[in-house]
Amino acid sequence: MADSDCQDAQAKVHEAAGELYQIAALMMGDESQAVELVETAVAETRIDPCAEANASVEAARQVLVESAVSRLSKADPKAFDIPLHMENASGNCIDGDDLASTGISASQLARIVNGPERGRLRDWLNKLPVAQRTIFVERAILGWDNAAAAASLNKAAAHDWQPRQVSELFRQALCSLATSLVHAAAAQA
């Protein structure tokens, strides 16, 4: 590794910790638990500040999400039970199971998560059922696909989530977000 790889190491670590904190706070809905989860993720992940940042940060994200799901599952053992009758439960509210279906782009969502509206996003997320909130964070914030989100839930909560079930709950969350955005726009008008 060249010295230039380590030049901004401390800044990279701080940036990664800030990102992990945002993810944890959105998943948990509690800032003190978010701090504990970040500490756990950093402690359990070998992060070489001189190495390529993406690999270390992705490993820390995995540990963070699994720790969050495990903690949420222990707090409410039924939180990650797979809903029985959920096929097409979102009706025709949105056309797909991607963020663009709500009319918001990934970059707009990133600005909301990191900007002054993050409190409103957290309030909205806290109203979602725990599994749906977790799936939203995994899919919309982390950019994971349905299979990766299902694997994460299965590993940390010991269930048998399938990608199509993750897709449907994500679609329901997106429908809720779209409705929330419409109501917010109407209130501002």
C-alpha positions in Angstrom: 0.0 0.0 0.0 1.3 3.4 -0.9 1.4 6.2 1.7 -1.2 8.1 -0.4 -3.7 5.3 0.4 -3.5 6.1 4.0 -3.4 9.9 3.6 -7.1 10.4 4.3 -7.5 7.3 6.5 -9.0 9.1 9.5 -11.4 11.0 7.3 -12.5 7.7 5.6 -13.1 6.1 9.0 -15.2 9.1 10.2 -17.2 9.1 7.0 -17.9 5.4 7.3 -18.9 5.7 10.9 -21.3 8.5 10.0 -22.8 6.4 7.3 -23.2 3.5 9.6 -24.8 5.7 12.3 -27.4 7.0 9.8 -28.2 3.4 8.7 -28.5 2.2 12.3 -30.6 5.2 13.4 -33.0 4.6 10.5 -33.3 0.9 11.3 -33.6 1.2 15.0 -35.4 4.5 15.4 -33.3 5.1 18.5 -30.1 7.1 18.5 -28.5 5.5 21.5 -29.1 2.0 20.1 -27.7 3.3 16.8 -24.4 4.3 18.5 -24.1 0.9 20.2 -24.7 -0.8 16.9 -22.0 1.2 15.1 -19.6 0.4 17.9 -20.4 -3.3 17.6 -20.1 -3.2 13.8 -16.7 -1.4 13.9 -15.4 -3.7 16.7 -16.5 -6.9 14.8 -15.2 -5.7 11.4 -11.6 -5.6 10.5 -11.3 -2.2 9.0 -7.9 -1.4 7.4 -8.0 2.4 7.0 -5.3 2.1 4.3 -7.2 -0.4 2.2 -9.9 0.1 -0.3 -12.7 1.7 1.8 -15.7 0.1 0.0 -14.8 -3.5 1.0 -14.4 -2.6 4.7 -17.5 -0.4 4.8 -19.6 -3.1 3.1 -18.4 -5.7 5.6 -19.3 -3.3 8.5 -22.8 -2.6 6.9 -23.4 -6.4 6.9 -22.5 -6.7 10.5 -24.5 -3.6 11.4 -27.6 -4.8 9.6 -27.4 -8.3 11.1 -26.8 -6.9 14.6 -29.8 -4.6 14.2 -32.1 -7.3 12.9 -31.0 -9.6 15.7 -31.6 -6.9 18.3 -35.0 -6.0 16.9 -35.9 -9.7 16.7 -35.0 -10.2 20.3 -37.0 -7.2 21.4 -40.1 -8.4 19.4 -39.8 -12.1 18.5 -42.7 -11.8 16.0 -41.3 -8.7 14.3 -39.8 -10.7 11.4 -42.5 -13.2 11.1 -43.5 -13.4 7.4 -47.0 -12.0 6.9 -49.4 -14.6 5.6 -51.6 -12.9 3.0 -49.5 -10.3 1.5 -49.4 -11.0 -2.2 -50.3 -7.7 -4.0 -51.3 -6.2 -0.7 -50.1 -2.8 -2.0 -52.7 -3.0 -4.8 -52.0 -0.6 -7.7 -50.5 2.2 -5.6 -47.2 2.0 -7.4 -46.0 0.3 -10.6 -42.9 -1.4 -9.3 -40.7 -2.3 -6.4 -38.0 0.2 -6.9 -37.5 3.6 -5.4 -38.2 5.4 -8.7 -41.8 4.1 -8.5 -42.4 6.7 -5.8 -41.1 9.6 -7.9 -38.0 10.0 -5.8 -34.5 9.2 -7.0 -31.7 7.6 -5.0 -29.8 10.9 -5.0 -32.9 12.8 -3.7 -33.4 10.1 -1.0 -29.7 10.5 0.0 -30.2 14.3 0.4 -33.2 13.6 2.6 -31.4 11.1 4.7 -28.4 13.5 5.2 -30.3 16.8 5.2 -32.7 18.7 7.3 -35.7 16.5 6.3 -34.1 13.3 7.9 -36.3 13.8 11.0 -39.4 13.5 8.9 -38.0 10.4 7.2 -37.2 8.8 10.5 -40.7 9.7 11.8 -42.2 8.0 8.7 -40.0 5.0 9.1 -40.9 4.6 12.8 -44.5 4.2 11.8 -43.7 1.2 9.6 -43.7 -2.4 11.0 -40.2 -3.4 12.0 -39.7 -5.9 9.1 -40.9 -3.4 6.6 -38.7 -0.6 8.0 -35.7 -3.0 7.9 -36.5 -4.0 4.3 -36.9 -0.4 3.3 -33.5 0.5 4.7 -31.8 -2.5 3.1 -33.4 -1.8 -0.3 -33.6 2.0 -0.6 -30.7 3.1 1.6 -28.2 0.3 1.1 -29.3 -0.5 -2.4 -29.5 -4.3 -1.8 -31.7 -6.4 -4.0 -34.5 -8.6 -2.8 -32.3 -11.7 -2.5 -29.7 -10.0 -0.4 -32.3 -8.5 1.9 -34.0 -11.9 2.3 -30.7 -13.5 3.0 -29.9 -10.9 5.6 -33.3 -11.4 7.4 -32.9 -15.2 7.3 -29.4 -15.1 8.8 -30.2 -12.7 11.6 -33.8 -13.5 12.4 -33.8 -17.2 11.6 -36.8 -17.1 9.2 -37.4 -18.3 5.6 -37.9 -15.0 3.8 -38.1 -15.3 0.0 -37.1 -12.5 -2.4 -40.7 -12.1 -3.6 -41.9 -11.5 0.0 -39.2 -8.9 0.5 -40.3 -7.3 -2.8 -43.9 -7.1 -1.7 -43.1 -5.5 1.7 -40.7 -3.1 0.0 -43.5 -2.2 -2.4 -45.9 -1.6 0.5 -43.3 0.7 2.1 -42.8 2.6 -1.1 -46.5 3.0 -1.4 -46.6 4.4 2.1 -43.7 6.7 1.3 -45.4 8.0 -1.9 -48.5 8.7 0.1 -46.5 10.5 2.7 -44.8 12.6 0.1 -48.1 13.6 -1.5 -49.5 14.6 1.9 -46.4 16.6 2.7 -46.6 18.4 -0.6 -50.3 19.2 -0.1 -49.5 20.5 3.4 -46.8 22.8 2.0 -49.1 24.1 -0.7 
